[in-house]
């Protein structure tokens, strides 16, 4: 049995659960720690637990038939994994993979308890579907960006999103290509153009932003 605190505080949507439902959740949920780089789930695997992330980050990505990877979304502390939710609801196997981008602490709710809570508690259903609907909206934005937004703008936005406090990104051109769902060659050409303009400096496995203001102006272009 898990203590209600501190993990439950990460998920405000669970605060309205009845005492009976709360007791069932606390008795059946279990806490796990997952090392950075671990594969949490992959294509063809059944969804056996609802995943609630207490700390860390999980990257969910998919491999196309052509062999190209794309990051669909990330799960952060206080969030659930929408793909896991979808697979639990539809009784389908995973179609993408989830990787621990950092060390992760998560709460797992077994499928049978998930089904029981969904049937017995409107508050739990609201918690699940609110997170589900928000993430679906995010996924539509990803599709819109890939289909309609200029690549130079998308690269600029991703550089600003992923930079650290020193305006440095510790990742390869291939990793950035995966983030944006495109080919490494496309990213390399765009980064070299940014470097030619003096906006950044490229080195092996590292991108240093030298003119973040100029990159931000491009990122905000219509």
Residue pairs with C-beta under 8 A, 6 or more apart in sequence:
1 26
1 27
2 26
2 29
2 30
2 31
2 107
3 26
4 22
4 26
7 31
7 52
7 54
7 107
8 14
8 15
10 52
10 53
10 54
10 77
10 78
11 52
11 78
11 127
13 123
13 126
13 127
13 130
13 131
14 22
14 25
14 123
14 124
14 127
16 123
17 25
17 121
17 123
17 124
18 121
18 123
21 117
21 120
21 121
21 123
21 124
24 113
24 116
24 117
25 109
25 113
25 117
25 124
28 109
28 110
28 113
29 52
29 107
29 108
29 109
29 113
30 107
30 108
31 54
31 105
31 106
31 107
31 108
32 105
32 106
32 107
32 108
33 103
33 104
33 105
34 40
34 56
34 100
34 103
34 104
34 105
34 106
35 100
35 103
36 100
36 101
36 102
36 103
36 104
37 99
37 100
38 99
38 100
38 104
39 97
39 98
39 99
40 51
40 58
40 97
40 98
40 99
40 100
40 104
41 47
41 84
41 94
41 97
41 98
42 94
42 97
42 98
43 63
43 93
43 94
43 95
43 96
43 97
44 93
44 94
45 93
45 94
46 87
46 93
46 94
47 84
47 87
47 88
47 92
47 93
47 94
47 111
48 110
48 111
49 84
49 108
49 109
49 110
49 111
49 114
50 80
50 81
50 84
50 85
50 88
50 108
50 109
50 111
50 114
50 128
51 58
51 75
51 80
51 81
51 84
51 98
51 106
51 107
51 108
52 79
52 80
52 106
52 107
52 108
52 109
53 75
53 76
53 77
53 78
53 79
53 80
53 81
53 104
53 105
53 106
54 77
54 105
54 106
54 107
55 77
55 103
55 104
55 105
56 77
56 100
56 101
56 102
56 103
56 104
56 105
56 106
57 74
57 75
57 76
57 77
57 100
57 101
57 102
57 104
58 74
58 75
58 81
58 98
58 99
58 100
58 101
58 104
59 71
59 74
59 98
59 99
59 101
60 71
60 72
60 73
60 74
60 75
60 81
60 83
60 96
60 97
60 98
60 99
61 69
61 70
61 71
61 72
61 96
61 97
61 99
61 178
62 69
62 70
62 72
62 95
62 96
62 97
63 69
63 96
63 97
64 70
68 181
68 182
68 183
69 178
69 181
70 146
70 178
70 180
70 181
71 178
71 179
71 181
72 83
72 96
72 139
72 142
73 82
73 135
73 138
73 139
73 142
74 101
75 81
75 98
79 131
80 128
80 131
81 98
82 131
82 132
82 135
82 136
82 139
83 94
83 95
83 96
83 98
84 94
84 98
85 128
85 131
85 132
86 92
86 132
87 93
87 94
88 111
88 114
88 115
109 117
117 124
118 124
118 125
118 128
142 181
145 154
146 180
146 181
150 221
151 180
151 182
151 186
151 190
152 190
152 193
152 218
153 218
153 219
153 221
154 180
155 176
155 180
155 187
155 190
155 191
155 194
156 194
156 215
156 216
156 218
156 219
157 219
158 176
158 179
158 180
159 169
159 200
159 207
159 209
159 215
160 209
160 212
160 215
160 216
160 219
162 169
162 171
162 176
162 179
163 169
163 209
163 212
164 170
167 208
167 209
167 210
167 212
168 206
168 207
168 208
168 209
169 176
169 206
169 207
169 208
169 209
170 205
170 206
171 205
171 206
171 207
172 205
173 184
173 187
173 188
173 191
174 184
174 187
176 187
176 191
176 207
177 183
177 184
177 186
177 187
180 187
191 200
191 202
191 207
192 202
194 200
194 215
195 201
195 202
197 211
197 214
198 210
198 211
199 209
199 210
199 211
199 214
199 215
200 207
200 208
200 209
200 210
200 211
200 215
201 207
201 208
201 210
202 208
209 215
